[in-house]
Amino acid sequence: MQVGVAYSEAGQQIWLNIEVPDDSTVRAAIERSGILRQFPTIDLDAQKVGIFGRLVKLDSALRAGDRVEIYRPITCDPQTVPRRDGEGGDEDE
């Protein structure tokens, strides 16, 4: 069956469509994709993964057409980062 594997770093994004056996898991798809060789900083023991934006475990079963996503850790505290909510735009008040 065919699935996608996606990962993004600052300035670089990758989305691979690969063929995996029908009984494949998320971990198996990630390993088969070769993404771990392209991005050696990926740590599957620490980083979260998902399917179509929903967090899943590495041993989760895949279905044909699934998009496996590897999420980067948050590098800043969202409570301290200023919001970008359109300030300074061309809005009429």
trRosetta pair geometry for C-beta under 8 A, 3 or more apart (Angstrom, degrees):
i j d omega theta_ij theta_ji phi_ij phi_ji
1 19 7.2 155 77 -151 25 64
1 20 6.2 -31 65 65 76 75
1 21 7.7 27 21 143 82 15
1 22 5.6 92 -12 -100 112 62
1 24 7.6 -144 54 23 104 117
1 62 7.3 -179 88 115 130 108
1 63 7.5 -93 155 172 158 34
1 64 3.9 -114 -162 -93 122 88
1 65 7.8 -73 172 -14 108 56
2 17 5.9 13 -176 180 110 99
2 18 7.1 166 -146 86 66 31
2 19 5.6 -39 -92 -95 70 63
2 20 7.8 127 -112 18 22 74
2 64 6.3 51 48 -154 62 83
2 65 6.9 44 86 -70 83 46
3 17 7.5 179 93 -148 28 60
3 18 6.4 -22 65 63 73 79
3 20 5.8 -17 20 16 114 122
3 24 7.5 -133 4 85 143 138
3 29 5.4 -46 84 -134 140 142
3 62 5.4 -33 -81 179 152 142
3 64 7.1 -129 -67 -140 77 33
3 65 6.9 -16 -105 49 60 7
3 66 4.8 -10 -133 64 108 82
3 67 7.1 177 -177 -86 78 29
3 68 6.2 49 152 -12 122 101
4 15 5.8 1 -175 -177 117 91
4 16 6.7 156 -155 81 63 43
4 17 5.2 -35 -95 -94 78 65
4 18 7.6 130 -111 16 29 73
4 66 7.3 -145 36 106 72 48
4 67 4.2 -12 69 -117 114 75
4 68 6.7 -171 94 26 56 67
5 15 7.3 170 82 -151 43 47
5 16 5.0 -11 55 58 92 96
5 18 6.4 5 0 9 111 120
5 29 5.7 178 -74 143 116 101
5 30 5.9 149 -139 -102 135 55
5 33 4.1 -68 46 -86 157 160
5 35 5.8 -132 132 -27 130 139
5 67 7.7 178 -78 -164 21 57
5 68 4.7 -14 -110 67 69 107
5 70 7.5 28 -177 -16 88 103
6 13 7.6 -5 -165 -176 90 91
6 14 6.9 175 -144 94 49 57
6 15 4.5 -2 -102 -106 90 84
6 16 7.8 -175 -74 21 47 61
6 67 6.0 16 -5 177 119 102
6 68 7.0 169 22 86 70 53
6 69 5.0 -19 68 -107 102 72
6 70 7.2 -167 91 20 53 73
7 13 7.5 -180 95 -151 46 54
7 14 5.5 1 57 57 83 95
7 35 5.5 123 5 -168 139 136
7 39 6.1 -122 125 12 149 159
7 42 7.0 -48 -140 -87 152 133
7 69 7.4 149 -78 -159 52 54
7 70 4.5 -6 -97 54 101 112
8 12 7.2 171 -154 96 54 52
8 13 4.3 -7 -111 -110 90 86
8 14 7.5 -176 -80 23 51 58
8 72 7.2 -90 80 -18 72 119
9 12 5.0 5 62 61 93 95
9 13 7.7 -169 32 -75 52 47
9 39 6.7 169 -32 -125 131 128
9 41 8.0 82 -98 62 140 130
9 72 6.8 121 -102 -77 64 140
14 35 6.6 170 96 -118 137 102
14 38 6.8 50 -31 114 171 154
14 39 7.9 -155 23 -31 137 122
15 67 7.8 -17 -149 -148 109 111
16 33 5.0 136 75 -156 142 108
16 34 7.6 137 -89 49 175 92
16 35 6.9 -150 12 -61 134 103
18 29 6.7 152 71 -158 127 83
18 32 5.9 153 150 115 150 108
18 33 5.2 -133 -26 -98 152 76
20 24 3.9 -14 150 -31 127 165
20 28 6.4 116 -155 119 129 107
20 29 5.2 -58 -67 -97 156 84
20 32 5.8 144 -99 59 98 162
20 62 6.7 42 82 69 142 149
21 24 5.2 133 65 -49 71 94
21 28 7.8 -53 43 144 96 146
23 61 7.2 -58 -161 -134 53 105
24 28 4.4 -135 -157 87 88 131
24 29 5.5 96 150 -55 130 87
24 32 7.6 -50 -141 0 138 144
24 61 7.6 117 84 -151 43 60
24 62 5.1 -18 88 34 91 122
25 28 4.7 100 50 5 74 103
25 29 7.1 -138 94 -4 41 86
25 58 6.7 58 146 149 119 59
25 59 5.2 -43 -151 -148 144 39
25 60 6.3 124 -156 66 82 38
25 61 6.2 -60 -102 -95 64 40
25 62 6.7 156 -136 -15 15 93
26 29 5.9 -59 -153 35 30 110
26 30 6.5 28 153 -18 65 107
26 49 5.6 135 161 127 139 144
26 51 7.1 -116 -97 -57 116 103
26 56 6.0 157 -52 102 152 120
26 57 7.3 165 32 104 137 42
26 58 5.2 -128 79 -148 109 41
26 59 7.2 -47 33 -8 94 8
26 60 5.0 39 -19 55 116 91
26 62 6.5 139 -69 -61 55 100
26 68 5.4 151 -144 -127 84 124
27 30 5.8 -58 -150 37 31 110
27 31 6.2 27 156 -15 67 109
27 44 6.9 92 -120 -178 91 153
27 58 4.0 53 -56 174 105 102
27 59 6.6 -5 0 -75 119 48
28 31 5.9 -57 -146 40 29 109
28 32 6.0 27 157 -18 65 111
29 32 5.7 -56 -141 40 28 110
29 33 6.2 38 156 -33 63 106
29 62 6.0 83 -41 -52 138 156
29 68 5.2 149 99 -12 136 157
30 33 5.8 -52 -151 23 28 116
30 35 6.1 -74 -164 50 72 119
30 36 6.7 78 150 -41 92 104
30 44 6.8 133 111 -94 157 133
30 49 7.3 -82 -59 -119 141 145
30 58 7.8 -64 17 -140 136 95
30 68 6.3 -126 -63 135 84 146
30 70 6.7 96 -121 -66 126 121
31 36 6.5 -9 -114 2 53 135
33 36 7.9 109 72 -4 88 76
34 37 5.2 -43 -172 34 73 114
34 38 6.3 71 133 -20 83 102
35 38 5.5 -59 -147 41 39 111
35 39 5.9 -12 168 26 76 105
35 42 6.9 38 130 -4 96 163
35 70 7.1 171 129 2 148 147
36 39 6.8 -72 -129 64 24 72
36 40 7.1 63 168 -104 61 46
36 42 5.7 -111 -117 67 67 126
36 44 7.7 -40 -99 -32 121 114
37 40 7.1 5 -151 -70 27 81
39 42 4.8 70 109 -24 106 106
42 47 6.3 -71 -160 19 73 151
42 70 6.1 -2 -139 165 127 150
43 46 4.2 21 106 31 119 108
43 47 5.6 127 71 -10 67 97
44 47 6.2 -59 -110 51 30 93
44 49 7.3 6 -141 -41 87 124
44 58 6.3 76 173 -97 118 138
44 70 7.7 -73 -98 -130 79 117
46 73 7.1 -30 138 -60 106 125
47 70 6.0 43 128 -176 136 89
47 71 6.0 -180 179 73 96 64
47 72 6.8 -38 -132 -114 122 26
47 73 6.4 -109 -105 -46 80 81
48 55 5.7 -43 -179 -128 122 107
48 71 4.6 -12 74 51 90 122
49 55 7.4 107 81 -147 42 62
49 56 6.2 -56 102 65 87 79
49 57 7.8 65 62 -167 106 12
49 58 6.3 87 35 -83 142 69
49 68 6.5 -9 -176 -173 113 90
49 69 6.6 157 -161 83 61 54
49 70 5.5 -26 -106 -104 85 57
49 71 6.7 -166 -89 8 29 85
50 53 5.8 -2 136 -168 142 6
50 54 5.3 159 -164 72 107 34
50 55 4.9 -61 -93 -91 100 35
50 56 5.7 120 -129 10 43 82
50 68 7.6 155 84 -157 39 48
50 69 4.8 -17 64 60 86 105
50 71 6.6 49 0 -32 106 115
51 54 5.8 -27 65 59 70 91
51 56 5.3 23 -1 -7 98 140
51 60 7.0 -123 -21 111 128 144
51 62 7.5 176 -106 -117 137 76
51 66 5.0 -36 -151 -166 118 113
51 67 6.6 132 -158 69 61 53
51 68 6.0 -31 -96 -97 74 53
51 69 7.1 171 -90 13 22 86
52 66 7.0 -104 -25 -151 98 70
52 67 5.5 96 -69 51 68 98
52 69 7.6 160 -40 -10 15 119
53 69 7.0 38 -66 21 41 154
56 60 4.0 -40 168 -10 122 162
57 60 5.1 132 61 -36 69 92
62 66 4.9 -133 -157 38 90 146
62 68 7.2 -48 -104 -60 123 111
63 66 5.3 110 58 -41 67 110
72 75 7.6 -22 140 -32 113 101
74 77 7.9 90 138 -89 121 31
74 78 7.2 -57 -165 -35 141 95
76 80 7.1 -118 169 69 95 99
76 81 5.4 79 129 -59 130 124
77 80 4.5 51 84 17 108 106
77 81 6.9 170 83 -20 55 88
78 81 5.8 -56 -136 31 37 111
84 87 7.6 -118 -150 26 46 89
86 89 4.6 -48 -173 -2 79 137
86 91 6.4 57 157 -31 122 135
